[in-house]
């Protein structure tokens, strides 16, 4: 049974296959939905494929480092603190 939620840019969804992803682009005129999986992989779906995915809206993941291909140590964390409390790792670069 396909559930048809309109794709919303910036929202996270869970597919029936258990994969979480964010909608990063949606062109209603062209019927194209671009999604980015937690690991950073990007895929473009036509609107028919979007309906078949039957994605359900979910809360964004707490650890947003997945698509950045960074380890917790890259954020200066090793004590279980959520990554979003670490600040911007680029602030530590000497330019």
N, C-alpha and C positions, 0 to 999 in steps of 0.2 A: 504494500500500500504506500503510495508516494504522497508525501505531505509537501505542499507547495508554499514555502515561505519566500516572499520577495527578498532577493539578495540586497543587503545593505552594506555599503562600504564601511569598513572599520569594525564590523561585527564578526564575532567568532561563531562557528557552527561545528556540529558533530555529525559526520555522515553515518549512515546505517552500517558501514564497515568499521566504524570505530575510530576514524581519523578526524582529528580536529584541524581546522583551518580558518583563516581570516579572508574575508572578501576584500580585495585591494583595488578592484576596479569593476564597474558595471556600466555597460552601455545598453540601455533599454531599446534604443532605435536599432542597433545592430544585433541585439539579442546575445551579447557576449558577457560572460562573467569571468573575471580573473581572480583566482584564489591562490593563497600562499599557505602551505602547510607549516606546522610548527617547526619543522627542520629547515625551512627556508625554500623548499622546492615550490616552484610556481607552475600553475596549470591554467589553461584557458578552457572554459566550457561554453557550449552554446546553451541557450535557455532550456532546450529540451533535455539536455544532459543534466543541467542544474535540477530540473524537476525530478529526474530519475535518482539523483543522489539522495533525495529526501532528507536534506540536512535540517537538523533541529538547532535553534539558537542556544548557545551556551555562554557562560561567563568567560572572559579572557583568562588565559593561564596566568597563574601567579608569577611563575618564573619565565620572563620574557626573553631569556637568552638563547632559546632554541634556534631561531632563525639567524642569529648573529654568529653561530658556530664558535661560541666562546665557552670556556670552562668557568666554573665558579671561582677558581683561582685568578682568572683574568680580571674579575671584578674586585679582587682583594678580599674575597670572602672564604672562610673555611670553618665557620662556626654555625652554619645553618641559617644565617640571616638571609631573608629574601633578597634577591638580586636588585630589586628596585630601590632598596635603601642604600646601595653602595655609591650612588652618584654616577657621573659619566666617566668611564675609564679613559676617555680621550683627554680629560683634564690633567692627567698625570704625564702627558707627553711633553718633552722639552722641545720646543720649536725654535 
